[in-house]
């Protein structure tokens, strides 16, 4: 709670949690300028990145609750890979990121074709002014503005 995380590749990174399913609360933090040092580098920065391997089937997937965070000025705001768990977004500000504010990397928003085993819920979030480096046709894959992808995540916004 109440951390400031600035100028890295990933602000908070979840990968390979090899224990019983857990609940994580990310509350009242400021995460900014999480960017790849090279825009053409295949690993893009994200304020919060949750990898596909975050939970193993035999131990369960984590639940991640995010409330009152400010995530801004990165490549992505929040990047969720398929199979990464359950997420709840409440009252966060996710703005001014170069790519999508919130992206769930499943078709049409990603090339990973495994069925998504992820649940994303929430409301009351300010997700705006993202997608500055996206081409117009890339924005259309999501909400048309570059804020969320897939467009079903529009329910997270105010």
Secondary structure, DSSP 4 states (H G I P E B T S, - for coil): ---EEEEESEEEEE--B-SS--EEEEES-EEEEE--SSTTSSS--EEEEE-GGGB-TTT---EEEEES-EEESSSEEEEE-TT-EEEEEES-EEE--SS-SEEE-STTS-S--SPP-EEEEEE-BEEES--TTS-HHHHHHTTSSSSEESGGGGGGB-
